[in-house]
């Protein structure tokens, strides 16, 4: 009789756990597909020694910080690039920066 109680408790717990995992996986996969918008801009400044610089967006004229870890291609000052924006520690950062 005790094994039946254990089975019922385990069954309800496990089914709820699976539902939570499936729901969480669906939610994160759905939202991650639509997070990024490709922007176009120009490298305003990039210091290879220090590994950071700034990208100026062509549409909004705003400048965004870019770290060497966010580069896909090697860039230099005044290069035309495309990039995505992602939230960093101090605001929006340019990531996946590629030559246009």
C-alpha positions in Angstrom: 0.0 0.0 0.0 2.8 2.4 0.8 4.4 1.9 -2.6 1.1 3.0 -4.3 1.2 6.3 -2.3 4.8 6.8 -3.3 4.0 6.1 -6.9 1.1 8.6 -6.9 3.3 11.3 -5.4 6.1 10.6 -7.7 3.8 10.6 -10.8 2.3 14.0 -10.0 5.7 15.5 -9.1 7.4 14.1 -12.2 4.6 15.2 -14.6 4.5 18.7 -13.2 8.3 18.9 -13.4 8.2 17.8 -17.1 5.5 20.4 -17.9 7.7 23.1 -16.3 10.8 22.0 -18.2 8.9 21.9 -21.6 7.2 25.3 -20.9 10.5 26.9 -19.9 12.4 25.5 -23.0 9.6 26.7 -25.3 9.6 30.2 -23.8 13.3 30.7 -24.0 13.7 29.3 -27.5 10.8 31.4 -28.7 12.0 34.7 -27.2 15.7 34.1 -28.3 14.6 34.0 -31.9 13.3 37.5 -31.9 15.7 39.4 -29.6 18.1 40.9 -32.1 17.7 43.4 -34.9 20.6 43.9 -37.3 21.8 47.5 -37.3 24.2 49.3 -39.7 26.8 51.7 -38.7 30.4 52.8 -38.8 33.3 52.1 -36.4 34.0 55.4 -34.8 37.0 54.3 -32.8 38.6 50.9 -32.1 41.8 50.3 -30.0 43.2 46.9 -30.9 45.7 46.9 -28.0 43.0 47.5 -25.4 40.3 45.5 -27.2 37.4 47.9 -27.2 35.9 50.7 -29.2 32.6 52.3 -30.3 30.2 51.9 -33.2 28.0 54.7 -34.4 24.6 53.6 -35.6 23.7 55.1 -39.0 20.0 55.5 -38.3 20.0 56.9 -34.8 23.5 58.4 -34.6 23.9 56.8 -31.2 27.2 55.2 -30.2 27.5 51.8 -28.7 30.4 50.1 -26.9 32.0 47.2 -28.6 34.4 44.7 -27.1 36.8 42.5 -29.0 34.8 39.5 -27.9 31.8 40.9 -29.9 33.6 41.0 -33.2 33.1 38.5 -36.0 35.5 40.2 -38.4 38.6 42.3 -37.8 37.7 46.0 -37.9 39.4 49.3 -37.9 38.3 53.0 -37.7 35.7 54.2 -40.2 34.8 50.6 -41.4 31.1 50.1 -42.4 29.7 47.3 -40.2 26.5 45.5 -39.3 25.8 44.6 -35.7 23.3 43.5 -33.1 22.6 45.1 -29.8 22.7 43.2 -26.5 22.3 44.3 -22.9 25.6 44.6 -21.2 26.6 45.6 -17.6 26.4 49.3 -18.3 23.9 49.5 -21.1 23.5 48.3 -24.7 26.6 46.8 -26.4 27.3 46.1 -30.1 27.8 42.3 -30.6 28.3 40.1 -33.7 29.9 43.0 -35.4 30.7 42.2 -39.1 32.0 44.1 -42.0 29.2 45.3 -44.3 
